[in-house]
Amino acid sequence: MKLANQMKWVLEKNVMLVACMVDLYNVGTYNANTGFKADYLNELERMLEKVLPHAMLKAKPNLESRIRTLKRD
């Protein structure tokens, strides 16, 4: 069953998501031994809002779901 409110991810959004995650990692504020600390999704949402102002991406469920999908691929 396909959900009606599923969001389509275009290449530009994927590229910016990965770029912001790399920036977040390089800054080091949200780093942990096994990945990122708990509040990193909110910071990632703020960073993406600056570079993609009309994308309306939310930390949960949009970013959380997409990161899970990218890990799987």
N, C-alpha and C positions, 0 to 999 in steps of 0.2 A: 504494500500500500504506500503510495507516494504522498507525502505531506504537502499541503498547499502552500505552507509558509516557508518552505526550504529556500535558502539563499544560494544564488549562483556565485561562485568564486571565480573571478577573472584573473588572468596572469598578473596584472598590475597589483591587485590586492595581495596575492601570494608573495610576490617579490617584496612588497613593502612590509608584510608581516615578518618574513624571514630577516629582512634588513633591520627592522626594529628589535627583533629578538637578539640578533648579533650585537647591536648597540647596547642593549640592556645587559647582555653578558659582559661586554667589554668594560662598561662602567663599574660593574662589580657590586653594586648595592644589593641586588637581589640574588646573588649567587649562593648556592649551597653545595654541599659535597656531591649530591646526586642530581643536581639540576638547578632549579630556581626555587626561591622561597615562596611562601604561600600567597603573598599579595602581588606577585608579579603580573598577573592578568590585568589588574586595574591600572597599573603603570603602563602596560602594553596598550591598553585601550586609550589612555591619554596620549601616548606617543602617536598612535595611528590616527587619532582625531586631528592632530596637527598636520600630518602629511596627506591624509585622505579625509577632508572635512565633511564631505557629503556621503560617505560610505555608511555611516550610522552603525558601526560595528560595536557590539557589546561584549564585555569580557565573558559573560555566560549568557547564552549558549554559543554564540558565534565563534569567538576566538578559541575557547576551550575545545569545541568540536573540530575546528579546522586543524588545530595543532595535533589532536589525536589522529586525524586522518593523514596528516603529513608524516607523522611518525610511522604509521602503518605502511605507507607507500615507500 
